[in-house]
Amino acid sequence: MSKNSKKITTQQSTSNSSVMDQLMSSYDNRKLQFNRGEQVIGEVINITDSEIILDLKAKAEGILSKKDLTLEKQQNLKHGDKLDVYVVSPENESGQIIVSMFKQEIISNRGRGGKKVDMSKWQKFIQAKETGNSYTGEISEINRGGLIVSIDGIRGFIPSSQVSLKSLNNQTNLSDLVGKELRLSVIEVDPNNNKLVFSSRPILKDEEKKELASFQTGQEITGKILAVTPFGLFIDVDGVEGIIYPQETTWEAPAEGVEIDLSKEFKPGGEVSAKVTGIDDNLGRLNLSLRQMTKDPFTEMTEKYQVDDVVTGVVSNISQNGVDVKLDGDVPGFLPADKMEGQSYQMGQKTNFLVDSVDSKNRRINLAPFLTSTVGLLYK
């Protein structure tokens, strides 16, 4: 063999070795381990009837369910497209990496009391919250807070703020709704606390939005009662839905532990005058108030009370929280336990107090002891 041929052979060998070294280096630099929740970029290398196979530049392929994509995205997807995905499972029994278009919430598989949570039942709701997908649920109970529904054996809740008469198919006899189905969207998921919250908001038409915009907060209206529910009165106001929550029907606060029963005073078909307190653009309805049509009697009763006034009252109740006092017969007063300053009281006792503040939120006069002796007091 000539020197030239030997030289060429040596060069080729060196070149092949260099290429092989580069390939091995490239291969060795490929990512070998993924963590759950990690975001990665995958290139579409195959599309099946139910899955999308991605090259994650790793020693294993990524498997993406077609359900993670809208129908439009599925139809437009092609080989070579790159997708941002999240690792759901670093490796299945086939050595493949399971990925999703949505970041999975990292949730303990132990719920309250240490009971194991079956995450397979909850995962679709977690995903639905991200995608906006809706589910059909069956109404199992109606209470003051809203509706209890059941989907695939899991109980969920629709707060009254997420329920409209339109979403209930304008059903005015709500007792007939138990067992009926509703289309629902997920707004909160907490498997560990067995909490699933839905909304049944309807899709508003442009005409409905326009009618809603014709009202203003503070406006007085007259409407017809369509339905009486534990969580409020549904009102028809010239074709626009309104709701009056129980607490907005009267200024008088119910006794502790007692709920307002609207069915005792109101019936479907009755007419009411109310004030618009808010406009709900999402549900397409008016928030109304009956009580704001009149002046708050508590305000009238307490206009004469000023901070540091000396008042006389009768003890009506004693608890660990403090002392309830009746002032001027009907005005409620309260002396908190942390302000009793060593004083003791008896039921029916008539004594003097100092006005500490007028509590409009809790509708009572907050009190402090009226001390007639300075013995034991230290002044700084």
PEVEN-V149689 format. One record per residue. N is the residue number from 0. RES is the residue in one small letter. PHI is phi as a letter, one per 40 degrees, with the letter a starting at -180 (none if undefined). PSI is psi in whole degrees, -180 to 180 (999 if undefined). D_FIRST is the distance of its C-alpha to the first C-alpha in Angstrom with 2 decimals. Layout:
n:N res:RES phi:PHI psi:PSI d_first:D_FIRST
n:N res:RES phi:PHI psi:PSI d_first:D_FIRST
This chain:
n:0 res:m phi:none psi:139 d_first:0.00
n:1 res:s phi:c psi:161 d_first:3.81
n:2 res:k phi:c psi:-37 d_first:6.67
n:3 res:n phi:c psi:-43 d_first:8.28
n:4 res:s phi:c psi:-37 d_first:6.40
n:5 res:k phi:c psi:-38 d_first:6.73
n:6 res:k phi:c psi:-42 d_first:10.15
n:7 res:i phi:c psi:-44 d_first:11.08
n:8 res:t phi:c psi:-41 d_first:10.47
n:9 res:t phi:c psi:-42 d_first:12.52
n:10 res:q phi:c psi:-43 d_first:15.08
n:11 res:q phi:c psi:-42 d_first:15.54
n:12 res:s phi:c psi:-42 d_first:16.07
n:13 res:t phi:c psi:-41 d_first:18.47
n:14 res:s phi:c psi:-46 d_first:20.19
n:15 res:n phi:c psi:-39 d_first:20.72
n:16 res:s phi:c psi:-39 d_first:22.02
n:17 res:s phi:c psi:-44 d_first:24.33
n:18 res:v phi:c psi:-44 d_first:25.73
n:19 res:m phi:c psi:-41 d_first:26.31
n:20 res:d phi:c psi:-41 d_first:28.05
n:21 res:q phi:c psi:-43 d_first:30.25
n:22 res:l phi:c psi:-44 d_first:31.18
n:23 res:m phi:c psi:-39 d_first:32.04
n:24 res:s phi:c psi:-44 d_first:33.97
n:25 res:s phi:c psi:-42 d_first:35.81
n:26 res:y phi:c psi:-43 d_first:36.59
n:27 res:d phi:c psi:-26 d_first:37.80
n:28 res:n phi:c psi:-6 d_first:40.03
n:29 res:r phi:c psi:146 d_first:41.81
n:30 res:k phi:c psi:130 d_first:45.43
n:31 res:l phi:b psi:-15 d_first:46.05
n:32 res:q phi:b psi:137 d_first:49.83
n:33 res:f phi:b psi:152 d_first:52.73
n:34 res:n phi:b psi:146 d_first:56.40
n:35 res:r phi:d psi:132 d_first:59.40
n:36 res:g phi:g psi:-10 d_first:60.83
n:37 res:e phi:c psi:139 d_first:57.65
n:38 res:q phi:c psi:131 d_first:56.95
n:39 res:v phi:b psi:165 d_first:53.48
n:40 res:i phi:b psi:128 d_first:51.89
n:41 res:g phi:b psi:143 d_first:50.66
n:42 res:e phi:b psi:131 d_first:48.87
n:43 res:v phi:c psi:122 d_first:50.18
n:44 res:i phi:b psi:-14 d_first:47.58
n:45 res:n phi:a psi:147 d_first:50.01
n:46 res:i phi:b psi:121 d_first:53.71
n:47 res:t phi:b psi:-173 d_first:55.74
n:48 res:d phi:c psi:-31 d_first:59.45
n:49 res:s phi:b psi:-14 d_first:60.45
n:50 res:e phi:b psi:163 d_first:57.56
n:51 res:i phi:b psi:124 d_first:54.99
n:52 res:i phi:c psi:128 d_first:51.58
n:53 res:l phi:b psi:142 d_first:50.17
n:54 res:d phi:c psi:113 d_first:46.81
n:55 res:l phi:c psi:14 d_first:47.81
n:56 res:k phi:f psi:41 d_first:44.27
n:57 res:a phi:b psi:-179 d_first:44.70
n:58 res:k phi:c psi:1 d_first:43.62
n:59 res:a phi:b psi:153 d_first:46.77
n:60 res:e phi:c psi:156 d_first:48.40
n:61 res:g phi:c psi:135 d_first:51.76
n:62 res:i phi:b psi:121 d_first:54.57
n:63 res:l phi:b psi:127 d_first:57.31
n:64 res:s phi:c psi:139 d_first:60.45
n:65 res:k phi:c psi:-22 d_first:61.44
n:66 res:k phi:c psi:-18 d_first:64.98
n:67 res:d phi:c psi:-13 d_first:63.98
n:68 res:l phi:b psi:147 d_first:63.64
n:69 res:t phi:c psi:162 d_first:66.38
n:70 res:l phi:d psi:-38 d_first:66.30
n:71 res:e phi:c psi:-43 d_first:65.42
n:72 res:k phi:c psi:-37 d_first:62.40
n:73 res:q phi:c psi:-42 d_first:61.24
n:74 res:q phi:c psi:-30 d_first:61.43
n:75 res:n phi:c psi:-8 d_first:59.52
n:76 res:l phi:c psi:140 d_first:56.76
n:77 res:k phi:a psi:164 d_first:53.24
n:78 res:h phi:d psi:137 d_first:49.66
n:79 res:g phi:g psi:-16 d_first:48.14
n:80 res:d phi:c psi:145 d_first:51.57
n:81 res:k phi:b psi:137 d_first:51.83
n:82 res:l phi:b psi:138 d_first:54.87
n:83 res:d phi:c psi:119 d_first:56.35
n:84 res:v phi:b psi:168 d_first:57.33
n:85 res:y phi:b psi:142 d_first:58.67
n:86 res:v phi:c psi:123 d_first:57.52
n:87 res:v phi:c psi:-47 d_first:60.24
n:88 res:s phi:b psi:122 d_first:58.46
n:89 res:p phi:d psi:-28 d_first:55.15
n:90 res:e phi:a psi:130 d_first:54.10
n:91 res:n phi:c psi:-172 d_first:55.79
n:92 res:e phi:c psi:-18 d_first:55.27
n:93 res:s phi:c psi:7 d_first:52.32
n:94 res:g phi:g psi:14 d_first:50.58
n:95 res:q phi:c psi:153 d_first:51.57
n:96 res:i phi:c psi:124 d_first:53.24
n:97 res:i phi:c psi:126 d_first:56.66
n:98 res:v phi:b psi:166 d_first:57.47
n:99 res:s phi:a psi:155 d_first:60.45
n:100 res:m phi:c psi:-12 d_first:61.34
n:101 res:f phi:b psi:139 d_first:64.17
n:102 res:k phi:c psi:124 d_first:64.24
n:103 res:q phi:c psi:135 d_first:65.80
n:104 res:e phi:c psi:130 d_first:68.64
n:105 res:i phi:c psi:108 d_first:67.91
n:106 res:i phi:b psi:137 d_first:70.98
n:107 res:s phi:c psi:146 d_first:71.93
n:108 res:n phi:c psi:17 d_first:72.37
n:109 res:r phi:b psi:126 d_first:75.62
n:110 res:g phi:c psi:-157 d_first:78.78
n:111 res:r phi:c psi:138 d_first:82.27
n:112 res:g phi:g psi:10 d_first:83.33
n:113 res:g phi:g psi:6 d_first:79.74
n:114 res:k phi:c psi:136 d_first:79.72
n:115 res:k phi:c psi:136 d_first:76.28
n:116 res:v phi:c psi:129 d_first:75.69
n:117 res:d phi:c psi:94 d_first:74.11
n:118 res:m phi:c psi:-19 d_first:71.80
n:119 res:s phi:c psi:-27 d_first:70.86
n:120 res:k phi:c psi:-21 d_first:74.34
n:121 res:w phi:c psi:-23 d_first:74.11
n:122 res:q phi:d psi:-38 d_first:70.61
n:123 res:k phi:c psi:-30 d_first:71.57
n:124 res:f phi:c psi:-36 d_first:74.47
n:125 res:i phi:c psi:-43 d_first:72.25
n:126 res:q phi:c psi:-39 d_first:69.93
n:127 res:a phi:c psi:-32 d_first:72.94
n:128 res:k phi:c psi:-36 d_first:74.19
n:129 res:e phi:c psi:-40 d_first:70.93
n:130 res:t phi:c psi:-23 d_first:70.70
n:131 res:g phi:g psi:8 d_first:74.40
n:132 res:n phi:c psi:150 d_first:74.37
n:133 res:s phi:b psi:161 d_first:77.82
n:134 res:y phi:b psi:160 d_first:79.18
n:135 res:t phi:b psi:125 d_first:82.32
n:136 res:g phi:b psi:155 d_first:84.62
n:137 res:e phi:b psi:131 d_first:87.97
n:138 res:i phi:c psi:125 d_first:90.98
n:139 res:s phi:b psi:-18 d_first:92.45
n:140 res:e phi:a psi:150 d_first:94.89
n:141 res:i phi:b psi:125 d_first:96.66
n:142 res:n phi:b psi:-175 d_first:97.89
n:143 res:r phi:c psi:-30 d_first:98.98
n:144 res:g phi:c psi:-26 d_first:95.46
n:145 res:g phi:i psi:-138 d_first:93.97
n:146 res:l phi:b psi:140 d_first:92.44
n:147 res:i phi:c psi:130 d_first:90.66
n:148 res:v phi:b psi:162 d_first:88.01
n:149 res:s phi:b psi:131 d_first:85.74
n:150 res:i phi:b psi:117 d_first:82.16
n:151 res:d phi:f psi:41 d_first:80.31
n:152 res:g phi:g psi:-2 d_first:82.52
n:153 res:i phi:b psi:128 d_first:82.15
n:154 res:r phi:c psi:137 d_first:85.26
n:155 res:g phi:b psi:174 d_first:85.02
n:156 res:f phi:b psi:137 d_first:87.52
n:157 res:i phi:b psi:108 d_first:88.43
n:158 res:p phi:c psi:153 d_first:90.51
n:159 res:s phi:d psi:-28 d_first:93.57
n:160 res:s phi:c psi:-11 d_first:91.98
n:161 res:q phi:b psi:13 d_first:89.27
n:162 res:v phi:b psi:130 d_first:91.71
n:163 res:s phi:b psi:158 d_first:93.47
n:164 res:l phi:c psi:-32 d_first:95.95
n:165 res:k phi:c psi:-41 d_first:93.69
n:166 res:s phi:c psi:-18 d_first:90.84
n:167 res:l phi:c psi:20 d_first:93.41
n:168 res:n phi:f psi:34 d_first:94.08
n:169 res:n phi:f psi:30 d_first:97.41
n:170 res:q phi:c psi:114 d_first:98.77
n:171 res:t phi:c psi:-24 d_first:102.03
n:172 res:n phi:c psi:90 d_first:102.89
n:173 res:l phi:c psi:-19 d_first:100.16
n:174 res:s phi:c psi:-23 d_first:101.29
n:175 res:d phi:c psi:-6 d_first:99.88
n:176 res:l phi:c psi:-22 d_first:96.41
n:177 res:v phi:c psi:125 d_first:95.63
n:178 res:g phi:g psi:-13 d_first:93.15
n:179 res:k phi:c psi:161 d_first:92.07
n:180 res:e phi:b psi:147 d_first:88.49
n:181 res:l phi:b psi:149 d_first:87.27
n:182 res:r phi:c psi:125 d_first:84.03
n:183 res:l phi:b psi:149 d_first:82.79
n:184 res:s phi:b psi:147 d_first:80.18
n:185 res:v phi:c psi:132 d_first:79.03
n:186 res:i phi:b psi:-15 d_first:79.99
n:187 res:e phi:a psi:135 d_first:79.59
n:188 res:v phi:b psi:127 d_first:77.74
n:189 res:d phi:a psi:85 d_first:78.21
n:190 res:p phi:d psi:-38 d_first:77.27
n:191 res:n phi:c psi:-30 d_first:78.10
n:192 res:n phi:b psi:14 d_first:81.68
n:193 res:n phi:f psi:44 d_first:81.87
n:194 res:k phi:b psi:125 d_first:82.52
n:195 res:l phi:b psi:116 d_first:81.74
n:196 res:v phi:b psi:133 d_first:83.44
n:197 res:f phi:b psi:168 d_first:83.53
n:198 res:s phi:b psi:146 d_first:84.93
n:199 res:s phi:b psi:35 d_first:86.54
n:200 res:r phi:c psi:133 d_first:86.64
n:201 res:p phi:c psi:166 d_first:87.17
n:202 res:i phi:c psi:120 d_first:85.47
n:203 res:l phi:c psi:140 d_first:88.02
n:204 res:k phi:c psi:160 d_first:88.71
n:205 res:d phi:d psi:-37 d_first:89.16
n:206 res:e phi:c psi:-39 d_first:92.87
n:207 res:e phi:c psi:-40 d_first:93.28
n:208 res:k phi:c psi:-40 d_first:91.60
n:209 res:k phi:c psi:-42 d_first:93.95
n:210 res:e phi:c psi:-40 d_first:97.02
n:211 res:l phi:c psi:-38 d_first:95.93
n:212 res:a phi:c psi:-12 d_first:95.51
n:213 res:s phi:c psi:-8 d_first:99.15
n:214 res:f phi:b psi:157 d_first:100.37
n:215 res:q phi:b psi:148 d_first:100.64
n:216 res:t phi:c psi:134 d_first:100.85
n:217 res:g phi:g psi:-12 d_first:104.51
n:218 res:q phi:c psi:141 d_first:105.77
n:219 res:e phi:c psi:135 d_first:108.55
n:220 res:i phi:b psi:166 d_first:108.18
n:221 res:t phi:b psi:132 d_first:110.05
n:222 res:g phi:a psi:171 d_first:108.17
n:223 res:k phi:b psi:135 d_first:108.60
n:224 res:i phi:c psi:121 d_first:107.41
n:225 res:l phi:c psi:-41 d_first:104.88
n:226 res:a phi:a psi:146 d_first:103.97
n:227 res:v phi:b psi:116 d_first:105.00
n:228 res:t phi:b psi:164 d_first:102.18
n:229 res:p phi:c psi:-25 d_first:101.96
n:230 res:f phi:b psi:9 d_first:99.72
n:231 res:g phi:i psi:171 d_first:101.72
n:232 res:l phi:c psi:126 d_first:103.71
n:233 res:f phi:c psi:128 d_first:101.86
n:234 res:i phi:b psi:140 d_first:103.78
n:235 res:d phi:c psi:117 d_first:103.74
n:236 res:v phi:b psi:92 d_first:104.28
n:237 res:d phi:f psi:44 d_first:104.63
n:238 res:g phi:g psi:-7 d_first:101.64
n:239 res:v phi:b psi:137 d_first:99.51
n:240 res:e phi:c psi:140 d_first:98.89
n:241 res:g phi:b psi:160 d_first:100.21
n:242 res:i phi:b psi:141 d_first:100.36
n:243 res:i phi:b psi:112 d_first:102.85
n:244 res:y phi:c psi:154 d_first:101.65
n:245 res:p phi:d psi:-43 d_first:104.32
n:246 res:q phi:c psi:-15 d_first:104.60
n:247 res:e phi:c psi:8 d_first:105.36
n:248 res:t phi:c psi:-21 d_first:108.41
n:249 res:t phi:a psi:150 d_first:110.71
n:250 res:w phi:c psi:-21 d_first:111.21
n:251 res:e phi:c psi:123 d_first:112.54
n:252 res:a phi:c psi:135 d_first:109.94
n:253 res:p phi:c psi:159 d_first:110.02
n:254 res:a phi:c psi:154 d_first:110.91
n:255 res:e phi:d psi:129 d_first:108.04
n:256 res:g phi:g psi:-1 d_first:106.17
n:257 res:v phi:b psi:130 d_first:107.91
n:258 res:e phi:c psi:150 d_first:106.03
n:259 res:i phi:c psi:125 d_first:107.63
n:260 res:d phi:c psi:99 d_first:108.50
n:261 res:l phi:c psi:-26 d_first:108.41
n:262 res:s phi:c psi:-17 d_first:109.77
n:263 res:k phi:c psi:-30 d_first:113.18
n:264 res:e phi:b psi:-25 d_first:113.80
n:265 res:f phi:b psi:144 d_first:111.62
n:266 res:k phi:b psi:147 d_first:111.39
n:267 res:p phi:d psi:138 d_first:109.21
n:268 res:g phi:g psi:-17 d_first:111.04
n:269 res:g phi:c psi:160 d_first:112.74
n:270 res:e phi:b psi:139 d_first:112.60
n:271 res:v phi:b psi:152 d_first:111.56
n:272 res:s phi:b psi:132 d_first:111.46
n:273 res:a phi:a psi:171 d_first:108.53
n:274 res:k phi:b psi:139 d_first:106.59
n:275 res:v phi:c psi:119 d_first:102.92
n:276 res:t phi:b psi:-12 d_first:101.08
n:277 res:g phi:a psi:159 d_first:97.52
n:278 res:i phi:b psi:116 d_first:95.39
n:279 res:d phi:c psi:100 d_first:92.46
n:280 res:d phi:c psi:-25 d_first:89.97
n:281 res:n phi:c psi:-46 d_first:87.62
n:282 res:l phi:c psi:-13 d_first:90.19
n:283 res:g phi:g psi:45 d_first:92.20
n:284 res:r phi:a psi:168 d_first:95.52
n:285 res:l phi:b psi:136 d_first:98.19
n:286 res:n phi:c psi:125 d_first:98.96
n:287 res:l phi:b psi:161 d_first:102.75
n:288 res:s phi:b psi:132 d_first:105.48
n:289 res:l phi:c psi:-41 d_first:109.08
n:290 res:r phi:c psi:-28 d_first:110.13
n:291 res:q phi:c psi:1 d_first:109.19
n:292 res:m phi:c psi:-14 d_first:111.90
n:293 res:t phi:b psi:162 d_first:114.37
n:294 res:k phi:c psi:142 d_first:114.59
n:295 res:d phi:c psi:117 d_first:113.26
n:296 res:p phi:c psi:-27 d_first:116.39
n:297 res:f phi:c psi:-39 d_first:114.66
n:298 res:t phi:c psi:-43 d_first:114.44
n:299 res:e phi:c psi:-42 d_first:118.14
n:300 res:m phi:c psi:-29 d_first:119.10
n:301 res:t phi:b psi:5 d_first:117.12
n:302 res:e phi:d psi:-30 d_first:117.93
n:303 res:k phi:c psi:-11 d_first:120.60
n:304 res:y phi:c psi:129 d_first:118.36
n:305 res:q phi:b psi:150 d_first:116.98
n:306 res:v phi:d psi:136 d_first:114.82
n:307 res:d phi:g psi:4 d_first:117.01
n:308 res:d phi:c psi:146 d_first:120.00
n:309 res:v phi:c psi:124 d_first:122.10
n:310 res:v phi:b psi:157 d_first:122.48
n:311 res:t phi:b psi:135 d_first:124.28
n:312 res:g phi:a psi:168 d_first:122.67
n:313 res:v phi:b psi:128 d_first:123.05
n:314 res:v phi:c psi:123 d_first:120.32
n:315 res:s phi:b psi:-18 d_first:119.24
n:316 res:n phi:a psi:145 d_first:116.23
n:317 res:i phi:b psi:126 d_first:114.52
n:318 res:s phi:b psi:178 d_first:110.91
n:319 res:q phi:c psi:-18 d_first:108.12
n:320 res:n phi:c psi:-25 d_first:106.93
n:321 res:g phi:i psi:-159 d_first:110.27
n:322 res:v phi:b psi:127 d_first:113.74
n:323 res:d phi:c psi:137 d_first:114.69
n:324 res:v phi:b psi:140 d_first:117.79
n:325 res:k phi:c psi:121 d_first:120.04
n:326 res:l phi:b psi:137 d_first:121.26
n:327 res:d phi:f psi:36 d_first:124.26
n:328 res:g phi:g psi:-59 d_first:124.25
n:329 res:d phi:b psi:-15 d_first:121.12
n:330 res:v phi:c psi:121 d_first:118.63
n:331 res:p phi:c psi:133 d_first:115.84
n:332 res:g phi:b psi:159 d_first:115.08
n:333 res:f phi:a psi:130 d_first:112.56
n:334 res:l phi:b psi:107 d_first:112.42
n:335 res:p phi:c psi:148 d_first:108.90
n:336 res:a phi:d psi:-35 d_first:108.82
n:337 res:d phi:c psi:-1 d_first:106.96
n:338 res:k phi:b psi:11 d_first:109.86
n:339 res:m phi:c psi:-20 d_first:112.73
n:340 res:e phi:f psi:43 d_first:112.94
n:341 res:g phi:g psi:-2 d_first:114.56
n:342 res:q phi:c psi:148 d_first:117.21
n:343 res:s phi:b psi:149 d_first:118.24
n:344 res:y phi:b psi:158 d_first:119.65
n:345 res:q phi:b psi:152 d_first:121.51
n:346 res:m phi:d psi:133 d_first:121.68
n:347 res:g phi:g psi:-5 d_first:124.46
n:348 res:q phi:c psi:134 d_first:124.75
n:349 res:k phi:b psi:123 d_first:125.90
n:350 res:t phi:a psi:173 d_first:124.57
n:351 res:n phi:c psi:150 d_first:123.31
n:352 res:f phi:b psi:166 d_first:119.69
n:353 res:l phi:b psi:140 d_first:117.85
n:354 res:v phi:c psi:120 d_first:115.80
n:355 res:d phi:c psi:-41 d_first:112.19
n:356 res:s phi:a psi:160 d_first:110.63
n:357 res:v phi:c psi:112 d_first:111.06
n:358 res:d phi:c psi:92 d_first:108.18
n:359 res:s phi:c psi:-32 d_first:107.91
n:360 res:k phi:c psi:-48 d_first:104.74
n:361 res:n phi:c psi:1 d_first:106.36
n:362 res:r phi:f psi:58 d_first:109.78
n:363 res:r phi:a psi:165 d_first:111.69
n:364 res:i phi:c psi:118 d_first:113.17
n:365 res:n phi:c psi:135 d_first:111.28
n:366 res:l phi:b psi:164 d_first:113.77
n:367 res:a phi:b psi:155 d_first:114.12
n:368 res:p phi:c psi:145 d_first:116.94
n:369 res:f phi:c psi:107 d_first:120.05
n:370 res:l phi:c psi:126 d_first:120.89
n:371 res:t phi:c psi:-4 d_first:124.55
n:372 res:s phi:b psi:145 d_first:124.02
n:373 res:t phi:b psi:9 d_first:121.77
n:374 res:v phi:c psi:129 d_first:122.02
n:375 res:g phi:g psi:-9 d_first:118.61
n:376 res:l phi:c psi:140 d_first:116.86
n:377 res:l phi:b psi:134 d_first:114.91
n:378 res:y phi:b psi:138 d_first:114.58
n:379 res:k phi:b psi:999 d_first:111.92
